[in-house]
Amino acid sequence: MASLVAAFLAWLARLISGANALWLDCQPLPRQRVYFGNHTSHMDFVVLWSVLPDEVRAVTRPVAAEEYWTTSKLRKFIAAEVFRAVLVDRNSNTVEERRNQMERMLEGMGNDQSLIIFPEGTRGEGDAVQPFKSGLYHLAKAKPNVELVPVYLENLNRVLPKGEYLPVPLLSRVYFGPPMQLKEGESKEAFLERARQAMVGLAGQP
Amino acid sequence: MIFRDHELYGLYMGILALLVVASIIGFLLEWRVKTPRGRETVANINARIKAWWVMSGIFAVANLAGMTSTIVLFALLSFLALREFVTLTPTRRGDHRSLLFTFFFLMPLQYLLVGIQWYGLFSVMVPVYAFLFFPTVNALQGDPKQFLERTAKLQWATMVCVYCLSHAPALLMLQIPGYEGENAKLLLFMVLVVQLSDVLQYVWGKTTGRRAVAPNISPNKTVEGLIGGVASATIIGTLLWWATPFHPFVAWLMALGISLAGFAGGLTMSAIKRDRGVKDYGTLIEGHGGILDRIDSICFAAPLFFHVVRFFYSTV
């Protein structure tokens, strides 16, 4: 049931967003990875998730907001069974809460699961990619062997801009960039900026 | 009625024969050509031929099955073309509502009007109502930036991808005395001539082309290709007069007009692609690019052909 719904949702998301995946120096393999993308629309994680090949999607879990996905039975079912989402509290302010957030993500990854995250924290306005929050850095530090894959979602903010409810079925593109890792001795700020540049650099590639 | 129309089947037999010959030539080319650059061209030609099989098959099924399926096919083409067009045209947040309106209201309605054969509203809805509606909605959205440019883009996208293209299935609503129930052939005649003209321009251009018609717009469109392609497509169109309500001489004029309009469509859409810095509108049809790359010529030829036929032949 859940896998059928998942296949249908993936198909629907690809249909509406006209999404075309471009893998640039990155193979679509079911390795353990963290896909980090730019956040411009409600549809981001569904579209990113939907363009992954089936065997990759089967081991990939999006990180989503707990406060949104636990408000009704249907949402709970979709989050838990269909997307197999890792739910975190987005309003984590204290050190304790953030540590708890990180623990949930690491737990959700286990030994073989990949994650989809949006390190900007909040959806950006227009095309400018906002500075990253530190979650990606902490993940990279805790799981040094995991491949970090920058993802750039193009045109989705036109398909469904912030504050709108109906999508315009334009064509969008999802760029997957070369996997990266935390370098030895690299500072948090330097790493996050490098990761951000890797994501921004994917925009408009042929 | 359509199923008893032997002339229609005759046309499709001709297309089938053409595709078989093209496939054989493609096969021979693959076997003969050895240079890397030549092989690349041959691979592209064979991808195109394969796509022609698929496109001809889909069109044939829709055309033979009747008016409704033909309208649905063209509505779908409109949708895909509009999607490719708007994707390439920069729009802003304030255009979202107008875009929703085009995709989910205007486009289906235009084809519905073809279906119920309401010629009056069909011919003025986009140029009058939508024309005035777009700027109003955009102004209400409160974003004055590049206002005229954005409105014009929306209007243009809707005119070309919805309004112009809808004139192709609209050929089925014409009432021509002595030609009742045979309009499917009129549509096939137009599509056949315009697409053959495209292909023949490509063939003549590849083999004899030297001087580009508009080098800054499209280096592939040459004077030799244009003359050779239009001339040969016009001859084929003339030879198909028996399937149309036209006298052979009129068929010649019609085919010439269709070919030239098709060329104008391809050239105009190339100019937009050039400005946006892309080669194709999409990636849907292998070897051809997007839907819009294939039907740009129909978008220009259809309204012209429709109105000329309507003026001289139709009673509605």
Chai-1 contact restraints between the chains, C-beta under 6 A:
chainA,res_idxA,chainB,res_idxB,connection_type,confidence,min_distance_angstrom,max_distance_angstrom,comment,restraint_id
A,P161,B,R93,contact,1.0,0.0,6.0,A-B,restraint_1
A,P161,B,H96,contact,1.0,0.0,6.0,A-B,restraint_2
A,E164,B,H96,contact,1.0,0.0,6.0,A-B,restraint_3
A,L166,B,L100,contact,1.0,0.0,6.0,A-B,restraint_4
A,V168,B,L99,contact,1.0,0.0,6.0,A-B,restraint_5
A,V168,B,L100,contact,1.0,0.0,6.0,A-B,restraint_6
A,V168,B,F103,contact,1.0,0.0,6.0,A-B,restraint_7
A,P169,B,R83,contact,1.0,0.0,6.0,A-B,restraint_8
A,L170,B,R83,contact,1.0,0.0,6.0,A-B,restraint_9
A,L170,B,V86,contact,1.0,0.0,6.0,A-B,restraint_10
A,L170,B,T87,contact,1.0,0.0,6.0,A-B,restraint_11
A,L171,B,R83,contact,1.0,0.0,6.0,A-B,restraint_12
A,L171,B,T87,contact,1.0,0.0,6.0,A-B,restraint_13
